[in-house]
Amino acid sequence: MGGIGLLLGGISLAYAWNTGECMVRPFKVHAKIAENVLDHPSIKPWLVRLGLNRNEIVSKARIEPQCYFGVHPSWTDFMNQSFLSWPLTNQTIGAILHVAGDSGVAACHSPANEVWCNNTAEKTLEENAELYDVPGLNSVYSGQFPQQLSAFHDEAVALARRYQTWWAKKPANCPPDCKLGEFARQGELLGQKLGQAVLLYYFEKKAAARI
Protein backbone atom coordinates (compact mmCIF):
# COMPACT_ATOMS: atom_id res chain seq x y z
CA MET A 1 0.00 0.00 0.00
CA GLY A 2 3.02 2.32 -0.04
CA GLY A 3 2.10 3.72 -3.45
CA ILE A 4 -1.36 4.55 -2.21
CA GLY A 5 0.15 6.45 0.68
CA LEU A 6 1.60 8.93 -1.80
CA LEU A 7 -1.93 9.80 -2.90
CA LEU A 8 -3.19 10.60 0.56
CA GLY A 9 -3.09 13.93 2.33
CA GLY A 10 -4.22 15.44 5.57
CA ILE A 11 -2.53 12.93 7.85
CA SER A 12 -4.11 12.82 11.29
CA LEU A 13 -1.82 11.93 14.18
CA ALA A 14 -4.60 11.84 16.77
CA TYR A 15 -6.71 8.75 17.27
CA ALA A 16 -10.46 9.04 17.67
CA TRP A 17 -13.05 6.53 18.91
CA ASN A 18 -11.16 3.82 20.79
CA THR A 19 -9.25 1.23 18.78
CA GLY A 20 -6.52 -1.27 19.48
CA GLU A 21 -4.48 0.66 16.90
CA CYS A 22 -3.34 -2.24 14.65
CA MET A 23 -4.88 -4.99 16.77
CA VAL A 24 -8.54 -5.98 16.91
CA ARG A 25 -9.78 -5.22 20.41
CA PRO A 26 -13.35 -5.35 21.79
CA PHE A 27 -14.06 -1.66 21.15
CA LYS A 28 -17.38 -1.21 19.40
CA VAL A 29 -17.76 2.33 18.08
CA HIS A 30 -15.85 2.21 14.79
CA ALA A 31 -17.22 -1.23 13.92
CA LYS A 32 -20.81 -0.21 14.65
CA ILE A 33 -20.51 3.01 12.67
CA ALA A 34 -19.26 0.97 9.70
CA GLU A 35 -22.01 -1.63 10.07
CA ASN A 36 -24.77 0.98 10.23
CA VAL A 37 -23.54 2.77 7.12
CA LEU A 38 -22.97 -0.44 5.13
CA ASP A 39 -26.44 -1.74 6.04
CA HIS A 40 -28.21 1.49 5.03
CA PRO A 41 -30.50 0.87 2.04
CA SER A 42 -28.69 3.51 -0.01
CA ILE A 43 -25.35 1.72 0.44
CA LYS A 44 -26.03 -1.99 0.88
CA PRO A 45 -26.86 -2.77 -2.80
CA TRP A 46 -23.57 -1.24 -3.90
CA LEU A 47 -21.58 -3.85 -2.00
CA VAL A 48 -22.93 -6.64 -4.19
CA ARG A 49 -22.78 -4.55 -7.36
CA LEU A 50 -19.11 -3.69 -6.82
CA GLY A 51 -18.01 -7.04 -5.38
CA LEU A 52 -17.22 -5.78 -1.88
CA ASN A 53 -17.23 -7.76 1.36
CA ARG A 54 -19.11 -6.23 4.29
CA ASN A 55 -17.29 -8.16 7.01
CA GLU A 56 -13.86 -7.38 5.59
CA ILE A 57 -14.74 -3.70 5.40
CA VAL A 58 -15.87 -3.67 9.03
CA SER A 59 -12.70 -5.44 10.12
CA LYS A 60 -10.62 -2.71 8.48
CA ALA A 61 -12.78 0.15 9.74
CA ARG A 62 -12.30 -0.90 13.37
CA ILE A 63 -8.48 -0.46 13.34
CA GLU A 64 -6.32 2.52 12.41
CA PRO A 65 -6.00 3.04 8.63
CA GLN A 66 -2.25 3.54 8.73
CA CYS A 67 -1.98 -0.11 9.78
CA TYR A 68 -3.03 -1.25 6.30
CA PHE A 69 -3.38 1.88 4.16
CA GLY A 70 0.08 3.41 4.54
CA VAL A 71 -1.11 6.63 6.24
CA HIS A 72 -4.11 7.90 8.16
CA PRO A 73 -6.33 10.00 5.85
CA SER A 74 -8.51 12.79 7.21
CA TRP A 75 -11.53 15.01 6.59
CA THR A 76 -9.31 17.00 4.20
CA ASP A 77 -9.33 14.10 1.75
CA PHE A 78 -13.10 14.32 1.58
CA MET A 79 -13.13 18.08 1.07
CA ASN A 80 -10.58 18.06 -1.75
CA GLN A 81 -12.06 14.84 -3.17
CA SER A 82 -8.68 13.14 -3.35
CA PHE A 83 -10.42 10.01 -2.03
CA LEU A 84 -11.91 9.51 -5.49
CA SER A 85 -8.48 8.42 -6.72
CA TRP A 86 -8.21 5.66 -4.13
CA PRO A 87 -8.58 2.12 -5.52
CA LEU A 88 -11.90 0.35 -5.05
CA THR A 89 -11.11 -2.24 -2.36
CA ASN A 90 -12.53 -3.40 0.94
CA GLN A 91 -9.55 -1.73 2.62
CA THR A 92 -10.34 1.61 1.02
CA ILE A 93 -13.97 1.48 2.16
CA GLY A 94 -12.81 0.58 5.66
CA ALA A 95 -10.48 3.59 5.69
CA ILE A 96 -13.24 5.90 4.45
CA LEU A 97 -15.61 4.73 7.18
CA HIS A 98 -12.95 4.98 9.87
CA VAL A 99 -12.10 8.54 8.88
CA ALA A 100 -15.78 9.48 8.65
CA GLY A 101 -16.26 8.21 12.19
CA ASP A 102 -13.21 10.14 13.41
CA SER A 103 -14.56 13.31 11.86
CA GLY A 104 -17.53 13.28 14.22
CA VAL A 105 -15.37 13.52 17.36
CA ALA A 106 -16.13 16.85 19.04
CA ALA A 107 -12.56 17.81 19.98
CA CYS A 108 -9.14 17.80 18.30
CA HIS A 109 -10.27 16.09 15.08
CA SER A 110 -11.07 17.98 11.92
CA PRO A 111 -13.35 19.81 11.58
CA ALA A 112 -13.86 20.13 15.37
CA ASN A 113 -10.26 21.31 15.70
CA GLU A 114 -11.35 24.52 13.98
CA VAL A 115 -13.07 25.26 17.29
CA TRP A 116 -10.78 23.74 19.91
CA CYS A 117 -8.49 20.94 20.98
CA ASN A 118 -8.23 19.73 24.53
CA ASN A 119 -6.51 16.35 24.71
CA THR A 120 -8.12 15.36 27.99
CA ALA A 121 -11.57 16.28 26.70
CA GLU A 122 -10.95 14.32 23.51
CA LYS A 123 -9.67 11.21 25.29
CA THR A 124 -12.45 11.32 27.87
CA LEU A 125 -15.14 11.57 25.18
CA GLU A 126 -13.67 8.68 23.22
CA GLU A 127 -13.43 6.42 26.26
CA ASN A 128 -16.88 7.44 27.49
CA ALA A 129 -18.42 6.57 24.13
CA GLU A 130 -17.85 2.87 24.78
CA LEU A 131 -20.36 3.05 27.66
CA TYR A 132 -23.29 3.88 25.37
CA ASP A 133 -25.06 2.32 22.41
CA VAL A 134 -24.12 3.69 19.00
CA PRO A 135 -27.22 5.25 17.39
CA GLY A 136 -28.63 3.94 14.13
CA LEU A 137 -28.31 5.86 10.88
CA ASN A 138 -31.84 7.28 10.81
CA SER A 139 -31.26 10.31 8.58
CA VAL A 140 -28.93 11.30 5.76
CA TYR A 141 -27.86 14.58 4.21
CA SER A 142 -29.82 15.94 1.26
CA GLY A 143 -28.47 17.81 -1.74
CA GLN A 144 -25.33 17.33 -3.81
CA PHE A 145 -22.01 16.23 -2.34
CA PRO A 146 -20.62 19.74 -1.70
CA GLN A 147 -23.82 20.69 0.13
CA GLN A 148 -23.65 17.48 2.16
CA LEU A 149 -20.08 18.21 3.23
CA SER A 150 -21.08 21.75 4.17
CA ALA A 151 -24.00 20.48 6.25
CA PHE A 152 -21.75 18.01 8.05
CA HIS A 153 -19.13 20.68 8.69
CA ASP A 154 -21.68 23.04 10.20
CA GLU A 155 -23.11 20.33 12.46
CA ALA A 156 -19.67 19.09 13.55
CA VAL A 157 -18.49 22.60 14.39
CA ALA A 158 -21.69 23.31 16.32
CA LEU A 159 -21.22 20.07 18.29
CA ALA A 160 -17.62 21.00 19.06
CA ARG A 161 -18.73 24.37 20.39
CA ARG A 162 -21.36 22.77 22.61
CA TYR A 163 -18.84 20.30 23.96
CA GLN A 164 -16.29 23.04 24.57
CA THR A 165 -18.89 25.01 26.54
CA TRP A 166 -19.88 21.93 28.53
CA TRP A 167 -16.27 21.04 29.27
CA ALA A 168 -15.55 24.52 30.59
CA LYS A 169 -18.29 23.97 33.19
CA LYS A 170 -17.84 20.22 33.68
CA PRO A 171 -18.63 18.64 37.06
CA ALA A 172 -15.77 18.28 39.52
CA ASN A 173 -15.93 14.48 39.20
CA CYS A 174 -15.28 14.60 35.43
CA PRO A 175 -13.11 12.81 34.52
CA PRO A 176 -13.69 9.99 35.17
CA ASP A 177 -17.46 10.28 35.75
CA CYS A 178 -18.50 12.50 32.84
CA LYS A 179 -21.77 11.18 31.39
CA LEU A 180 -20.94 12.21 27.85
CA GLY A 181 -23.50 10.04 26.09
CA GLU A 182 -25.16 12.98 24.34
CA PHE A 183 -21.91 14.19 22.76
CA ALA A 184 -20.78 10.67 21.90
CA ARG A 185 -24.03 9.71 20.19
CA GLN A 186 -24.28 12.96 18.27
CA GLY A 187 -20.70 12.62 17.06
CA GLU A 188 -21.25 9.01 16.05
CA LEU A 189 -24.37 9.92 14.12
CA LEU A 190 -22.55 12.73 12.33
CA GLY A 191 -19.79 10.30 11.40
CA GLN A 192 -22.34 7.89 9.97
CA LYS A 193 -24.09 10.60 7.96
CA LEU A 194 -20.75 11.72 6.57
CA GLY A 195 -19.74 8.14 5.80
CA GLN A 196 -22.97 7.52 3.91
CA ALA A 197 -22.55 10.68 1.82
CA VAL A 198 -18.90 9.97 1.01
CA LEU A 199 -19.47 6.31 0.14
CA LEU A 200 -22.47 6.98 -2.07
CA TYR A 201 -20.55 9.64 -3.99
CA TYR A 202 -17.49 7.38 -4.25
CA PHE A 203 -19.51 4.40 -5.45
CA GLU A 204 -21.36 6.44 -8.05
CA LYS A 205 -18.11 7.85 -9.42
CA LYS A 206 -16.43 4.43 -9.53
CA ALA A 207 -19.43 2.86 -11.26
CA ALA A 208 -19.54 5.65 -13.85
CA ALA A 209 -15.85 5.16 -14.58
CA ARG A 210 -16.52 1.50 -15.44
CA ILE A 211 -19.03 2.35 -18.16
C-alpha positions, 0 to 999 in steps of 0.5 A: 500500500506504499504507493497509495500512501503517496496519494493521501493527504491530511494525515491525522496523528490523533486517534479518535473513537477507541481502537486497538491501533493495529490490533482488533480489540473489543471496542465497538464504536468504529465497527458499529458506525461501519455496520450501520452505514454499510447496512443502510438501504442507499449503500447496501446494494452497492456492495454486491454490485461492486463485489465488496465484502461487508465483514472485511470492510468492518474489520478494516474500519475498526483499526487505524488506517495507517496499519493497512493503508500506509497513512491515516487519511482525514476530513481534508481528503473528503473536502478536496475529493482526493479520495476519489483516486483511491482504488476500489477495495474493501480496505479503502472502504474501511479507511473511508468509514474509519475517517468518517467516524473520526470526523464526528469527534467533538474535539481535536479532530477535523473539523472540530479542531477549527473550534478547539483541541483539549486532549483530555476532553478528547480522550475522555469523550472517546473512552466514554463513548464505549459506555453507550449504544451507537445510534442507528443511521436514521437520517442522511444529508440531502443535496449534492455532495458539496452541500452534504459536506457543508452540512456536516461541517456546520453540524460538527463545528456546532457540536464541538462548540457545545462540547467546549462550553460543557467542558468549561463547566464540567462537574468536579468528578469529570473525569472519570465520571463525565456522562458524555452520552449525548456528545458521543451519540451525536458525534457518532451519528454525524460520522455515519451521515458523513460516511454515507454521503462519502461512500455513495458519492465514491460508489457512483463515481467508480461505477460511472468510470466503469461504463 
